[in-house]
Amino acid sequence: MALWAVHGNGRQPPDGEDVATEERLSWPLTMGLGLQHLFAMFGATVLVPRLTGLPVATTLLASGVGTLLFPLLTRNRVPAYLGASATFVVPLGVAAERSGAGPGGLVGAVLVVGLLVTAVGISVKALGVRLLETVMPSVVTGGVVVLVGLGMATHSVTLFREAARSVPSFRPVPVAAVMTALVIVLLAVFGRGLLNRGCVLFGIATGWFYAFAVGGIYQARLESLRSAPWFGLPELITPRLHISVIPVVLPLVVVLAAQQVGVVKAVAASTDRDLDGNVGDALIGGGLATTLSGAVGGSGLIGYAENTGVMVASRVFSTAACVTAAVAAVMLAFSPKFVALLDTVPIGVVGAATMVLLGMVTLVGGRIWLRARIRFADPANLAVVVATLLIGASNPTLSLGGFRLSGVVWGSLLLVLVYPLLRALVDAVRGRPRD
């Protein structure tokens, strides 16, 4: 039996019709759609290891292999691309400063986090959906999705501003970014056929080519492209366990688990399918991918909200498109030349595309709330909504004893850990069981 059934004639589905998870278009079209996922994940998946001092090619390799592993563990029911998680940047940076641990100690901590997330997935799978609904009811899951969408969107704005300031003649980059966002939105709303399905790819290509035409590409990146070899082996790092590093990253277990559940819920809300039975598998898949990444010297991995946004925009939820992007990522890991080529895409263009995609993810979080018929007049539910919107819109950094946590990280922790207590308190005061 084929892993993917061909949707219709494999060429062009009618406008407004979804390509389901277990379906695909023709392989040339599927590979083209996979390019959208590649562009959506590339910026952050390259930026995160750079900020943490880990090898980019190794993270790309682990990202591709982890994404290939994911559909096997989720029985091909949950489309996702697993890229480098930005939530590791600050904790690993703090750990490196405080403990003096080298790259081996950092990736050892990544490995431990992956093993613990895997253990959480095994627990959810063993105890069933009831445990999931108890720990992360729909109001919390929707809140995490909205928080990730809003919080990471503010990060995209920061990237855009930094890019505009860093270019001597800064006009080309903002114009390219605006063009990118406009093309994606206009094609997503008014485009027909492949123009609609490929809106992300066309938007990024428009901004990229415009920046190149007007001299908006960093000269240093063009020089890197010229000098980069065609073939090279990723640098492998042996993980080491440092007791002083592991406590710093332990809160990320809850954050990664919550965000992975949010990705599954977002896909379920977008496809009108019940995927609660696959949450345990998704957690195991994400945890093992992070474990694998840490074992070879890469960053921690998570299902990307940006790639979920690509699916929502294109209405193509096929895991085959994610698989083609994963295969491309593995190939890129062995070719510094192609990595350097994609690295010439201006960060403002990547930020603009990411901002649009994360806006779509934010709307999916709201859809989770509406679909579950959350009563916003309830004090506990209202507290989640208010906290989500305030933290997500500002994404403030919280400093505790020298540790710095982004709003996405501590906000996710707050929603998951505090809501059950608040829910119990409200029900106790009212003297009735939870709705």
Stockholm file with secondary structure:
# STOCKHOLM 1.0

chainA/1-435         MALWAVHGNGRQPPDGEDVATEERLSWPLTMGLGLQHLFAMFGATVLVPRLTGLPVATTLLASGVGTLLFPLLTRNRVPAYLGASATFVVPLGVAAERSGAGPGGLVGAVLVVGLLVTAVGISVKALGVRLLETVMPSVVTGGVVVLVGLGMATHSVTLFREAARSVPSFRPVPVAAVMTALVIVLLAVFGRGLLNRGCVLFGIATGWFYAFAVGGIYQARLESLRSAPWFGLPELITPRLHISVIPVVLPLVVVLAAQQVGVVKAVAASTDRDLDGNVGDALIGGGLATTLSGAVGGSGLIGYAENTGVMVASRVFSTAACVTAAVAAVMLAFSPKFVALLDTVPIGVVGAATMVLLGMVTLVGGRIWLRARIRFADPANLAVVVATLLIGASNPTLSLGGFRLSGVVWGSLLLVLVYPLLRALVDAVRGRPRD
#=GR chainA/1-435 SS CCSSEECTTSSCCCTTCCBCTTEECCHHHHHHHHHHHHHHHHHHHHHHHHHHTCCHHHHHHHHHHHHHHHHHHTTTCCCCCEEECGGGHHHHHHHHHHHCCCHHHHHHHHHHHHHHHHHHHHHHHHHCHHHHHHHSCHHHHHHHHHHHHHHHHHHHHHHHHHHHHHSSSCSHHHHHHHHHHHHHHHHHHHCCTHHHHTHHHHHHHHHHHHHHHTTCSCHHHHHHHHHSCSCCCCCCCCCCCCTTTHHHHTHHHHHHHHHHHHHHHHHHHHHTCCCGGGHHHHHHHHHHHHHHHHHHTCCCEEECHHHHHHHHHHTBCCHHHHHHHHHHHHHHHTCHHHHHHHTTSCHHHHHHHHHHHHHHHHHHHHHHHHHTTCCTTSHHHHHHHHHHHHHHHHCCCEEETTEEECHHHHHHHHHHHHHHHHHHHHHHHHTSCCC
#=GC SS_cons         CCSSEECTTSSCCCTTCCBCTTEECCHHHHHHHHHHHHHHHHHHHHHHHHHHTCCHHHHHHHHHHHHHHHHHHTTTCCCCCEEECGGGHHHHHHHHHHHCCCHHHHHHHHHHHHHHHHHHHHHHHHHCHHHHHHHSCHHHHHHHHHHHHHHHHHHHHHHHHHHHHHSSSCSHHHHHHHHHHHHHHHHHHHCCTHHHHTHHHHHHHHHHHHHHHTTCSCHHHHHHHHHSCSCCCCCCCCCCCCTTTHHHHTHHHHHHHHHHHHHHHHHHHHHTCCCGGGHHHHHHHHHHHHHHHHHHTCCCEEECHHHHHHHHHHTBCCHHHHHHHHHHHHHHHTCHHHHHHHTTSCHHHHHHHHHHHHHHHHHHHHHHHHHTTCCTTSHHHHHHHHHHHHHHHHCCCEEETTEEECHHHHHHHHHHHHHHHHHHHHHHHHTSCCC
//
